[in-house]
Amino acid sequence: MVTFVGRLTSQLWALATRRQWSVMPLALAVVLLQFGLLEMTLPLSELFSGKPLFHIDHPYHLYQIEQGRALLKQGLLTGYDPYFVGGNLGGVTSNASSRVPVLVSALLPDTVPTEVLYKVYVFVCALLAPLALIGMGRALRWPLLHTALAAVVGVLLFWVGELRWYFMAGMVSYVLGCYVGLAYGAWVWSVCAAAQQGITWRILAAGVSGGLGLWLHPLFGLLPAVLFLALLVVDRQRLSLPMTGRALAIVVIAVALNLPWLLSMGTAEPHFIGHPYQRAVGIDVLLQPLLGIGGSPVGSFLNPAICAVALIGLVVVDRTGRARLLPLVIAGWSLLLFGAFGATSERLASLQPNRFIAAGFLTLGMAAAFVIGQCALGGHSARQRIAAMVTLVIAVFALAFGAREVVREVSPGKHARYGKLPAEVLNQPASYTFLASWLAENTSPDGRILFETSMARVHGGAHVAGILAKQIGREFIGSPYPYSLPDVSFWDGHGFGGKIDGLSEERFLAGLERYNVGWIVAHSAPLKRLLSRIPIVEPVAQYEGIEVYRVRRSLSYVAEGAARIESREFNRVVVSDAAGERVTLRYNWVPGLATEPPAQVVPAADGSGFRPLVTVIDPPPRFTLKHEN
């Protein structure tokens, strides 16, 4: 019996340390593990229910997908969105991270609800994320043991720490991009450093895959680029003209596949100006997650253990192993430093550097997995054996702690957690139900609603303006998200391009008239103070600090001439009963606006300081206002 167990252990160990192995058993094990954890938080039974994911950014992405699907049905990637800020250009120009489900929707019947499409997308992204690390291990030619450890660490970091919070908050595509980015960076390195035989097809495949990654998320390319450069720094002798040519070819192919939305971005205005998201700067931004302090999600105690194991590994592993470990350590620390200090540059601040701290710890987690594998293999000197034992002790405690934290994360209860209390699919919040019901019953499509959005997400814990406007069929002044298009938006005591406390009553009243505002939803003290001084504004409803007001004024979307807004949809504002030589509509003009049947469309600049409105010269009695790409 002892002999049999010894032989079995020996055979299993030989399999674990082989570099050529079947990926399927390990992949299946990872899928089953991740699937089981997901079933506790995002139950399979709820994926096809009508309930949406209703937390932080999820409703905002639902609106983006609704918008993208409607435009794609018209054969467009961008189009005119009449629901916000008096009309603006929307589509891929304002949708950075929900493009893939929009593209997938083209393959599905219109009867598939957007809520179901989005939930399935979230579920699939969660399932694929740790699988990508198996691909990374294959590309770097790691033994099975090391690759399995990488997948385990990847699962732990998916549920414990900043990546968990990002995913739960709606940054689904970004989190998947971090995992896939590591595999992709390793694969591109192997392609560029490969022998000549069959290289053309591999370059083409790598370029196409990179292009799809950029469609997944525009920041996808940063992590693979950092890893590739770190590999090049450690293995400089591989740098050659053929390698450079292959890398450039891959980049060119990837960028070419993204030209449709890149060219659209060139004609679109920036949606976010001066936003505060993920751009803090300072040593504390690095030290808090590094030391595992600062509270969840920043203060994951896995972080210091990961860093300790990765750094000790530089001493423990031999020269060959160190050459394979060092690129991950360099890449990980580069991402950490960029995350903490990248926003010192205003240009780089737009990339939201803080989010790359999570990517840095994921990269260092892969370094730690490699070190644990090397320590488990043995073959060290007497001095190294002590360090290896210390490393393994730290690793065992960290993995055990991480497993405990994962169990707590997916279990119901009032204890602290990194993400959201499961299950994540719940009935819509009461405050949203109140707003949707009251606004649908007590407002009309004849006027707009000034909706003050909230960084603190006071409307049910989420950014709900987008799906609220679409659900009740009303146009809103403001944007679906705080800080977006600030000269027309209202959020947290800001409005019409500045602080509300500095906004004159005359300017405010001019804005109400210009944008045909009939109702106001406010939550901030500055806006409520301003409204209390406006005679034509009266409070009509309230719910948990959210006040609804009615503006006593006649409502019309026509500023000059005669016409009537018959209906509105994405990229389709139907105007009827038009008469006169020119009709000016209370919609913002953007380049590319046209009518069907054709008529001349020009901006109506009037020196008011607001955006120019749309003027149609010699309009037909009935026409559709739309944007032509």
C-alpha positions as CSV (number, residue, x, y, z in Angstrom):
1,M,0.0,0.0,0.0
2,V,2.8,2.4,0.9
3,T,4.6,1.6,-2.3
4,F,1.4,2.2,-4.3
5,V,0.8,5.6,-2.6
6,G,4.4,6.5,-3.2
7,R,4.2,5.7,-6.9
8,L,0.9,7.5,-7.3
9,T,2.3,10.6,-5.5
10,S,5.4,10.4,-7.7
11,Q,3.3,10.2,-10.9
12,L,1.1,13.1,-9.9
13,W,4.1,15.2,-9.0
14,A,5.7,14.4,-12.3
15,L,2.5,15.5,-14.1
16,A,2.4,18.7,-12.1
17,T,5.9,19.7,-13.0
18,R,5.6,18.9,-16.7
19,R,5.6,21.8,-19.1
20,Q,3.6,19.9,-21.8
21,W,0.2,19.0,-20.3
22,S,-3.5,18.9,-21.2
23,V,-5.2,22.1,-20.3
24,M,-8.7,20.7,-20.1
25,P,-8.8,19.1,-16.6
26,L,-7.4,22.2,-14.9
27,A,-9.7,24.5,-17.0
28,L,-12.7,22.4,-16.0
29,A,-11.7,22.5,-12.3
30,V,-11.4,26.3,-12.4
31,V,-14.7,26.7,-14.2
32,L,-16.5,24.5,-11.7
33,L,-15.0,26.4,-8.8
34,Q,-15.9,29.8,-10.2
35,F,-19.3,28.7,-11.3
36,G,-20.1,27.4,-7.8
37,L,-19.1,30.7,-6.2
38,L,-21.0,32.7,-8.8
39,E,-24.1,30.6,-8.2
40,M,-24.1,32.0,-4.6
41,T,-23.9,35.6,-5.6
42,L,-25.4,35.8,-9.2
43,P,-27.7,32.8,-9.3
44,L,-28.2,31.1,-12.6
45,S,-31.9,31.1,-12.0
46,E,-31.9,34.9,-11.9
47,L,-30.0,35.4,-15.2
48,F,-33.1,35.1,-17.2
49,S,-35.5,37.0,-14.9
50,G,-36.7,40.5,-15.6
51,K,-34.8,41.9,-12.6
52,P,-31.8,44.0,-13.5
53,L,-28.4,44.3,-11.8
54,F,-29.1,47.4,-9.8
55,H,-26.0,48.6,-8.1
56,I,-23.6,51.5,-8.7
57,D,-22.8,51.6,-12.4
58,H,-24.8,48.6,-13.6
59,P,-28.0,50.7,-14.5
60,Y,-25.8,53.2,-16.4
61,H,-24.4,50.4,-18.5
62,L,-27.9,49.1,-19.1
63,Y,-28.8,52.4,-20.6
64,Q,-25.6,52.4,-22.8
65,I,-26.5,49.0,-24.1
66,E,-30.1,50.0,-24.8
67,Q,-28.7,53.0,-26.7
68,G,-26.1,51.0,-28.6
69,R,-28.6,48.3,-29.6
70,A,-31.1,50.9,-31.0
71,L,-28.3,52.5,-33.0
72,L,-26.9,49.2,-34.2
73,K,-30.3,48.3,-35.6
74,Q,-30.1,51.4,-37.8
75,G,-26.6,50.3,-38.9
76,L,-24.9,53.0,-36.8
77,L,-22.3,53.1,-34.1
78,T,-23.0,56.7,-33.1
79,G,-26.2,58.7,-33.2
80,Y,-28.3,61.5,-31.7
81,D,-29.5,60.9,-28.2
82,P,-32.5,63.1,-27.4
83,Y,-33.0,61.8,-23.8
84,F,-30.2,63.9,-22.1
85,V,-28.7,67.3,-22.1
86,G,-31.1,68.6,-24.7
87,G,-29.7,66.2,-27.3
88,N,-26.1,65.0,-27.7
89,L,-24.0,62.5,-29.7
90,G,-24.1,59.1,-28.1
91,G,-23.1,55.5,-28.9
92,V,-19.5,54.2,-29.0
93,T,-18.3,57.8,-28.3
94,S,-19.8,57.7,-24.8
95,N,-19.7,53.9,-24.3
96,A,-16.3,52.8,-23.2
97,S,-16.9,49.5,-21.6
98,S,-20.2,48.0,-22.8
99,R,-19.4,47.7,-26.5
100,V,-19.1,43.9,-26.5
101,P,-22.7,43.2,-25.3
102,V,-23.9,45.8,-27.9
103,L,-22.1,43.9,-30.6
104,V,-23.4,40.5,-29.3
105,S,-27.0,42.0,-29.4
106,A,-26.7,42.1,-33.2
107,L,-26.7,38.2,-33.2
108,L,-29.8,38.0,-30.9
109,P,-33.4,38.6,-31.6
110,D,-35.0,41.9,-30.5
111,T,-37.1,39.9,-28.0
112,V,-34.1,39.2,-25.8
113,P,-34.3,41.9,-23.0
114,T,-31.3,44.1,-22.4
115,E,-31.4,43.2,-18.7
116,V,-30.9,39.5,-19.6
117,L,-28.2,40.2,-22.2
118,Y,-26.3,42.2,-19.7
119,K,-26.6,39.8,-16.8
120,V,-25.4,36.9,-19.0
121,Y,-22.5,39.1,-20.1
122,V,-21.5,39.8,-16.5
123,F,-21.8,36.1,-15.6
124,V,-19.7,35.0,-18.6
125,C,-17.0,37.6,-17.8
126,A,-16.8,36.4,-14.3
127,L,-16.4,32.8,-15.5
128,L,-13.7,33.6,-18.1
129,A,-11.5,35.8,-15.9
130,P,-9.5,33.1,-14.0
131,L,-9.5,30.9,-17.0
132,A,-7.3,33.5,-18.8
133,L,-4.6,32.8,-16.3
134,I,-4.3,29.3,-17.5
135,G,-3.6,30.7,-20.9
136,M,-0.9,32.9,-19.4
137,G,0.8,29.9,-17.8
138,R,0.7,28.1,-21.2
139,A,2.2,31.1,-23.0
140,L,5.0,31.4,-20.4
141,R,5.6,27.6,-20.5
142,W,5.0,27.2,-16.8
143,P,4.6,23.7,-15.2
144,L,1.1,22.6,-14.4
145,L,1.7,23.2,-10.7
146,H,2.6,26.9,-11.2
147,T,-0.3,27.4,-13.6
148,A,-2.8,25.9,-11.2
149,L,-1.5,28.1,-8.4
150,A,-1.9,31.1,-10.8
151,A,-5.5,30.2,-11.4
152,V,-6.1,29.7,-7.6
153,V,-4.6,33.1,-6.8
154,G,-6.6,34.6,-9.6
155,V,-9.8,33.2,-8.2
156,L,-9.0,34.6,-4.7
157,L,-8.2,38.1,-6.1
158,F,-11.5,38.0,-8.1
159,W,-13.4,37.7,-4.8
160,V,-11.2,39.4,-2.3
161,G,-10.0,43.0,-2.8
162,E,-10.3,45.8,-5.3
163,L,-11.0,43.7,-8.3
164,R,-14.1,42.3,-6.6
165,W,-15.4,45.8,-5.8
166,Y,-14.7,47.0,-9.4
167,F,-16.6,44.0,-10.8
168,M,-19.5,44.3,-8.5
169,A,-19.7,48.0,-9.1
170,G,-20.1,47.5,-12.9
171,M,-16.5,47.8,-14.2
172,V,-17.0,44.3,-15.6
173,S,-15.1,44.7,-18.9
174,Y,-12.2,46.3,-17.2
175,V,-11.8,43.5,-14.7
176,L,-12.0,40.8,-17.4
177,G,-9.5,42.9,-19.4
178,C,-7.0,42.7,-16.5
179,Y,-7.1,38.9,-16.5
180,V,-7.1,38.5,-20.2
181,G,-4.4,41.2,-20.5
182,L,-1.9,39.1,-18.6
183,A,-2.5,36.1,-20.9
184,Y,-2.5,38.3,-24.0
185,G,0.8,40.0,-23.1
186,A,2.5,36.7,-22.5
187,W,1.1,35.3,-25.7
188,V,2.2,38.3,-27.8
189,W,5.7,37.9,-26.3
190,S,5.8,34.3,-27.3
191,V,4.6,35.2,-30.8
192,C,7.2,37.9,-31.3
193,A,10.0,35.7,-29.9
194,A,9.0,32.6,-31.9
195,A,10.7,30.9,-34.7
196,Q,9.9,31.9,-38.3
197,Q,7.7,28.9,-39.2
198,G,4.0,29.7,-39.3
199,I,4.6,33.1,-37.8
200,T,2.4,35.1,-40.2
201,W,-0.8,33.4,-39.0
202,R,0.2,33.8,-35.4
203,I,0.8,37.5,-35.9
204,L,-2.5,37.9,-37.6
205,A,-4.3,36.0,-34.7
206,A,-2.5,38.1,-32.1
207,G,-3.5,41.4,-33.9
208,V,-7.1,40.4,-34.2
209,S,-7.2,39.3,-30.6
210,G,-5.7,42.6,-29.5
211,G,-8.3,44.4,-31.5
212,L,-11.1,42.5,-29.8
213,G,-9.5,43.3,-26.5
214,L,-9.7,47.1,-27.2
215,W,-13.3,46.7,-28.2
216,L,-13.7,45.0,-24.8
217,H,-12.2,48.0,-23.0
218,P,-10.1,50.9,-24.4
219,L,-7.5,50.5,-21.6
220,F,-7.0,46.8,-22.4
221,G,-3.7,47.4,-24.1
222,L,-1.9,49.0,-21.2
223,L,-1.3,45.9,-19.0
224,P,-0.1,43.7,-21.9
225,A,2.2,46.5,-23.0
226,V,3.7,46.8,-19.5
227,L,4.2,43.1,-19.3
228,F,5.7,42.8,-22.7
229,L,8.2,45.7,-22.0
230,A,9.1,44.1,-18.7
231,L,9.8,40.8,-20.4
232,L,11.9,42.7,-22.9
233,V,13.9,44.5,-20.2
234,V,14.8,41.1,-18.6
235,D,15.5,39.4,-21.9
236,R,17.1,42.2,-23.9
237,Q,19.1,39.9,-26.2
238,R,15.8,38.9,-27.9
239,L,15.3,42.4,-29.2
240,S,15.8,42.4,-32.9
241,L,14.5,43.9,-36.1
242,P,12.1,40.9,-36.8
243,M,10.7,41.1,-33.2
244,T,10.1,44.8,-33.5
245,G,8.4,44.3,-36.9
246,R,6.2,41.6,-35.5
247,A,5.2,43.7,-32.5
248,L,4.4,46.7,-34.7
249,A,2.4,44.5,-37.1
250,I,0.3,43.3,-34.2
251,V,-0.3,46.8,-32.9
252,V,-1.3,48.0,-36.4
253,I,-3.8,45.2,-36.9
254,A,-5.3,45.8,-33.4
255,V,-5.7,49.5,-34.0
256,A,-7.1,49.0,-37.5
257,L,-9.9,46.9,-36.1
258,N,-10.8,49.7,-33.7
259,L,-10.8,52.5,-36.3
260,P,-14.7,52.7,-36.4
261,W,-14.9,53.9,-32.9
262,L,-11.5,55.7,-32.8
263,L,-12.5,57.9,-35.8
264,S,-15.9,58.6,-34.1
265,M,-14.1,59.7,-31.0
266,G,-12.2,62.3,-33.1
267,T,-15.5,64.1,-33.9
268,A,-17.1,63.8,-30.5
269,E,-16.7,66.1,-27.5
270,P,-15.3,64.8,-24.2
271,H,-18.1,63.5,-22.0
272,F,-16.2,63.9,-18.7
273,I,-14.4,67.1,-17.9
274,G,-12.6,67.5,-14.5
275,H,-14.0,64.3,-13.1
276,P,-12.5,63.0,-9.8
277,Y,-12.8,59.3,-10.6
278,Q,-9.8,57.1,-9.8
279,R,-7.2,59.9,-9.9
280,A,-6.0,60.4,-6.4
281,V,-2.3,61.0,-6.0
282,G,0.0,60.3,-3.0
283,I,2.1,57.8,-1.2
284,D,-1.0,56.8,0.9
285,V,-2.7,55.7,-2.3
286,L,0.0,53.1,-2.6
287,L,0.7,52.3,1.0
288,Q,-2.9,51.6,2.1
289,P,-3.4,48.7,-0.3
290,L,0.2,47.6,0.0
291,L,-0.1,47.3,3.8
292,G,-3.7,45.9,3.7
293,I,-5.2,48.8,5.6
294,G,-7.7,51.5,4.8
295,G,-10.8,49.2,4.9
296,S,-12.3,47.2,2.1
297,P,-12.0,47.0,-0.8
298,V,-8.5,48.7,-0.5
299,G,-7.4,46.9,2.6
300,S,-7.1,43.3,1.5
301,F,-4.6,41.4,3.6
302,L,-3.8,39.3,0.6
303,N,-1.9,42.3,-0.9
304,P,1.0,42.4,1.6
305,A,1.3,38.6,1.5
306,I,1.5,38.6,-2.3
307,C,4.2,41.3,-2.3
308,A,6.2,39.5,0.4
309,V,6.2,36.2,-1.4
310,A,7.0,37.8,-4.8
311,L,10.0,39.8,-3.3
312,I,11.3,36.8,-1.3
313,G,11.1,34.8,-4.4
314,L,13.8,36.9,-6.0
315,V,16.2,35.5,-3.4
316,V,14.8,32.0,-3.2
317,V,14.6,31.0,-6.9
318,D,17.6,30.1,-9.0
319,R,19.0,32.3,-11.8
320,T,16.7,30.7,-14.5
321,G,13.6,31.0,-12.3
322,R,14.6,34.6,-11.4
323,A,14.7,35.5,-15.1
324,R,11.1,34.2,-15.4
325,L,9.9,35.9,-12.2
326,L,11.5,39.3,-12.6
327,P,9.3,40.5,-15.5
328,L,6.1,39.9,-13.4
329,V,7.6,41.8,-10.5
330,I,8.7,44.7,-12.7
331,A,5.3,44.9,-14.4
332,G,3.4,44.6,-11.1
333,W,5.4,47.4,-9.4
334,S,5.2,49.6,-12.5
335,L,1.4,49.3,-12.4
336,L,1.4,50.1,-8.7
337,L,3.5,53.2,-9.1
338,F,1.5,54.4,-12.0
339,G,-1.7,53.8,-10.1
340,A,-0.5,55.9,-7.2
341,F,1.3,58.8,-9.0
342,G,0.1,58.7,-12.7
343,A,-2.6,61.4,-12.1
344,T,0.1,64.0,-11.4
345,S,0.0,64.4,-15.1
346,E,-3.4,65.9,-16.2
347,R,-3.2,64.0,-19.5
348,L,-2.6,60.7,-17.8
349,A,-5.2,61.4,-15.1
350,S,-7.9,60.9,-17.8
351,L,-6.9,57.2,-17.8
352,Q,-8.1,56.9,-14.1
353,P,-4.7,55.6,-12.9
354,N,-5.9,54.4,-9.5
355,R,-7.7,51.5,-11.1
356,F,-4.3,50.0,-12.2
357,I,-3.3,49.3,-8.6
358,A,-5.7,46.4,-8.7
359,A,-4.1,45.2,-11.9
360,G,-0.7,45.6,-10.3
361,F,-1.6,43.3,-7.4
362,L,-3.0,40.8,-9.9
363,T,0.3,40.8,-11.7
364,L,2.3,40.4,-8.5
365,G,-0.1,37.6,-7.6
366,M,1.0,35.7,-10.6
367,A,4.6,36.3,-9.5
368,A,3.7,34.9,-6.1
369,A,2.1,31.9,-7.7
370,F,5.3,31.2,-9.6
371,V,7.4,31.6,-6.5
372,I,5.2,29.1,-4.5
373,G,5.5,26.6,-7.3
374,Q,9.3,27.0,-7.4
375,C,9.6,26.7,-3.6
376,A,7.4,23.5,-3.6
377,L,9.7,21.9,-6.3
378,G,12.7,22.0,-3.9
379,G,16.3,21.8,-5.1
380,H,17.5,24.8,-3.0
381,S,20.7,25.4,-1.1
382,A,20.7,25.2,2.7
383,R,20.2,29.0,2.9
384,Q,17.6,29.0,0.3
385,R,15.7,26.2,1.9
386,I,15.0,28.3,4.9
387,A,13.8,31.2,2.8
388,A,11.7,28.7,0.8
389,M,10.1,27.3,4.0
390,V,9.3,30.8,5.2
391,T,7.8,31.6,1.8
392,L,5.6,28.5,1.9
393,V,4.4,29.2,5.4
394,I,3.4,32.7,4.3
395,A,1.7,31.3,1.2
396,V,-0.2,28.7,3.1
397,F,-1.5,31.2,5.7
398,A,-2.4,33.7,2.9
399,L,-4.2,31.1,0.8
400,A,-6.1,29.9,3.8
401,F,-7.0,33.4,4.8
402,G,-8.0,34.1,1.2
403,A,-10.2,31.0,1.1
404,R,-11.9,32.1,4.3
405,E,-12.5,35.6,2.9
406,V,-14.0,34.1,-0.3
407,V,-16.5,32.1,1.8
408,R,-17.5,35.2,3.8
409,E,-17.8,37.2,0.5
410,V,-20.3,34.8,-1.1
411,S,-22.2,34.0,2.1
412,P,-25.3,36.1,3.2
413,G,-25.0,38.0,6.4
414,K,-24.3,41.5,7.8
415,H,-20.6,41.1,8.0
416,A,-18.2,43.3,6.2
417,R,-17.4,42.4,2.6
418,Y,-15.5,43.6,-0.4
419,G,-18.4,43.7,-2.8
420,K,-22.2,43.6,-2.4
421,L,-24.4,41.5,-0.2
422,P,-25.5,38.5,-2.2
423,A,-27.6,37.9,-4.2
424,E,-26.7,40.7,-6.5
425,V,-30.0,40.5,-8.5
426,L,-32.6,42.1,-6.3
427,N,-35.9,44.0,-6.8
428,Q,-35.4,47.7,-7.7
429,P,-34.9,50.0,-4.8
430,A,-37.9,51.8,-3.3
431,S,-36.6,55.3,-4.1
432,Y,-36.3,54.3,-7.8
433,T,-39.7,52.8,-7.8
434,F,-41.1,56.0,-6.3
435,L,-39.4,58.2,-8.9
436,A,-40.4,55.9,-11.9
437,S,-44.0,55.8,-10.7
438,W,-44.5,59.4,-9.8
439,L,-42.7,60.8,-12.9
440,A,-44.6,58.5,-15.2
441,E,-48.0,59.5,-13.8
442,N,-47.4,63.2,-13.1
443,T,-45.3,64.4,-16.0
444,S,-45.8,64.5,-19.7
445,P,-43.5,64.2,-22.8
446,D,-44.2,67.9,-23.5
447,G,-41.4,69.1,-21.2
448,R,-38.1,67.9,-19.8
449,I,-37.1,66.9,-16.3
450,L,-34.1,68.5,-14.7
451,F,-32.6,65.5,-12.9
452,E,-29.7,66.2,-10.4
453,T,-27.5,63.1,-10.4
454,S,-25.4,62.0,-7.4
455,M,-21.9,60.8,-6.8
456,A,-23.2,59.2,-3.6
457,R,-26.0,57.5,-5.6
458,V,-28.9,58.7,-3.5
459,H,-31.4,57.3,-6.0
460,G,-31.3,53.7,-4.7
461,G,-27.5,53.2,-4.6
462,A,-27.0,53.4,-8.3
463,H,-26.7,55.8,-11.3
464,V,-30.2,55.4,-12.5
465,A,-30.9,58.5,-14.6
466,G,-30.4,56.7,-17.9
467,I,-32.7,53.7,-17.4
468,L,-35.2,56.0,-15.7
469,A,-35.5,58.3,-18.6
470,K,-35.8,55.4,-21.1
471,Q,-38.4,53.6,-18.9
472,I,-40.8,56.5,-18.5
473,G,-40.1,58.0,-22.0
474,R,-39.1,61.4,-20.8
475,E,-36.2,63.7,-21.7
476,F,-33.9,64.8,-19.0
477,I,-31.7,67.8,-18.6
478,G,-28.4,66.6,-17.3
479,S,-26.5,63.5,-18.1
480,P,-26.9,59.9,-17.0
481,Y,-23.7,60.2,-15.0
482,P,-22.2,62.9,-12.7
483,Y,-19.5,65.2,-14.2
484,S,-20.6,64.2,-17.8
485,L,-21.2,67.1,-20.2
486,P,-21.0,69.6,-17.3
487,D,-22.2,72.8,-19.1
488,V,-25.8,71.3,-19.2
489,S,-25.7,68.7,-16.4
490,F,-26.7,69.0,-12.8
491,W,-25.0,66.9,-10.0
492,D,-24.3,67.4,-6.3
493,G,-24.7,71.1,-6.1
494,H,-23.3,71.8,-9.6
495,G,-25.2,72.9,-12.7
496,F,-24.8,74.7,-16.0
497,G,-21.1,74.6,-15.8
498,G,-20.4,75.8,-12.2
499,K,-21.4,75.5,-8.6
500,I,-25.1,76.2,-8.0
501,D,-24.3,78.6,-5.2
502,G,-22.7,80.8,-7.8
503,L,-25.5,80.5,-10.3
504,S,-27.7,83.5,-10.7
505,E,-31.5,83.2,-10.7
506,E,-31.6,84.9,-14.1
507,R,-29.2,82.3,-15.6
508,F,-31.1,79.5,-14.1
509,L,-34.4,80.7,-15.4
510,A,-32.9,81.2,-18.8
511,G,-31.8,77.6,-18.8
512,L,-35.2,76.3,-17.7
513,E,-36.8,78.3,-20.6
514,R,-34.2,77.3,-23.2
515,Y,-34.4,73.5,-22.4
516,N,-38.1,73.4,-21.8
517,V,-37.9,72.2,-18.2
518,G,-41.3,71.4,-16.6
519,W,-40.1,69.4,-13.5
520,I,-37.1,69.2,-11.3
521,V,-35.7,66.3,-9.2
522,A,-33.2,67.6,-6.6
523,H,-31.3,66.2,-3.7
524,S,-28.6,68.7,-2.8
525,A,-29.0,71.5,-0.4
526,P,-27.6,74.2,-2.9
527,L,-30.2,73.3,-5.6
528,K,-33.0,73.2,-3.0
529,R,-32.0,76.6,-1.7
530,L,-32.0,78.0,-5.2
531,L,-35.4,76.5,-6.0
532,S,-36.9,78.0,-2.8
533,R,-36.1,81.5,-4.3
534,I,-37.7,80.8,-7.7
535,P,-41.4,81.9,-7.6
536,I,-42.5,79.7,-10.5
537,V,-41.1,76.5,-8.9
538,E,-43.2,74.6,-6.3
539,P,-42.5,71.4,-4.5
540,V,-44.9,68.6,-5.3
541,A,-43.5,65.4,-3.9
542,Q,-40.6,64.1,-1.8
543,Y,-39.0,60.7,-0.8
544,E,-36.1,60.2,1.6
545,G,-34.4,63.6,0.9
546,I,-35.3,63.5,-2.8
547,E,-37.5,66.5,-3.7
548,V,-39.6,66.8,-6.9
549,Y,-40.7,70.2,-8.1
550,R,-43.0,71.5,-10.8
551,V,-42.1,74.5,-12.9
552,R,-45.1,76.7,-13.6
553,R,-44.5,77.6,-17.2
554,S,-45.9,76.7,-20.6
555,L,-44.1,73.8,-22.2
556,S,-42.9,73.7,-25.8
557,Y,-39.9,72.2,-27.6
558,V,-40.2,74.9,-30.3
559,A,-38.3,78.2,-29.7
560,E,-39.1,79.7,-33.1
561,G,-41.7,78.9,-35.7
562,A,-44.4,76.3,-35.4
563,A,-44.0,72.6,-34.9
564,R,-44.8,69.7,-32.6
565,I,-42.6,66.9,-31.3
566,E,-44.5,63.7,-32.2
567,S,-42.1,61.1,-30.8
568,R,-38.5,60.5,-29.9
569,E,-36.2,57.5,-30.0
570,F,-32.4,57.1,-30.3
571,N,-31.3,59.0,-33.4
572,R,-35.0,59.8,-34.3
573,V,-36.8,62.9,-33.3
574,V,-40.0,63.0,-35.3
575,V,-41.4,66.5,-35.8
576,S,-44.8,67.2,-37.2
577,D,-47.1,70.2,-38.0
578,A,-44.0,72.3,-39.0
579,A,-44.8,75.6,-40.7
580,G,-42.9,78.7,-41.6
581,E,-39.6,79.5,-43.2
582,R,-37.5,78.3,-40.3
583,V,-38.2,76.2,-37.2
584,T,-35.8,76.3,-34.2
585,L,-36.1,73.4,-31.8
586,R,-35.0,73.3,-28.2
587,Y,-32.5,70.6,-29.0
588,N,-28.7,71.0,-29.1
589,W,-27.1,71.2,-32.5
590,V,-24.2,68.8,-33.2
591,P,-22.2,68.4,-36.4
592,G,-23.8,65.8,-38.7
593,L,-27.5,66.5,-37.9
594,A,-29.8,66.1,-40.8
595,T,-33.5,65.7,-41.6
596,E,-35.5,63.2,-43.5
597,P,-36.9,64.4,-46.0
598,P,-33.8,66.5,-46.5
599,A,-33.8,70.1,-45.3
600,Q,-31.0,72.5,-44.3
601,V,-30.0,72.1,-40.6
602,V,-27.9,74.9,-39.1
603,P,-26.9,75.9,-35.5
604,A,-28.9,78.7,-34.0
605,A,-26.2,80.6,-32.1
606,D,-27.7,83.5,-30.1
607,G,-24.9,84.7,-27.7
608,S,-26.7,83.3,-24.7
609,G,-23.7,81.2,-23.5
610,F,-25.6,78.0,-24.0
611,R,-25.1,75.5,-26.7
612,P,-26.6,76.5,-30.1
613,L,-30.0,75.0,-30.8
614,V,-31.2,73.3,-34.0
615,T,-32.7,75.4,-36.7
616,V,-34.3,73.8,-39.8
617,I,-34.6,76.0,-42.9
618,D,-37.8,75.6,-45.0
619,P,-38.8,72.5,-43.1
620,P,-41.2,70.0,-44.6
621,P,-44.5,69.6,-42.6
622,R,-43.3,66.3,-41.1
623,F,-39.7,65.3,-40.8
624,T,-37.3,63.2,-38.7
625,L,-34.2,64.8,-37.1
626,K,-31.3,62.4,-37.0
627,H,-27.5,62.2,-37.0
628,E,-25.7,60.9,-40.1
629,N,-22.3,59.3,-39.5
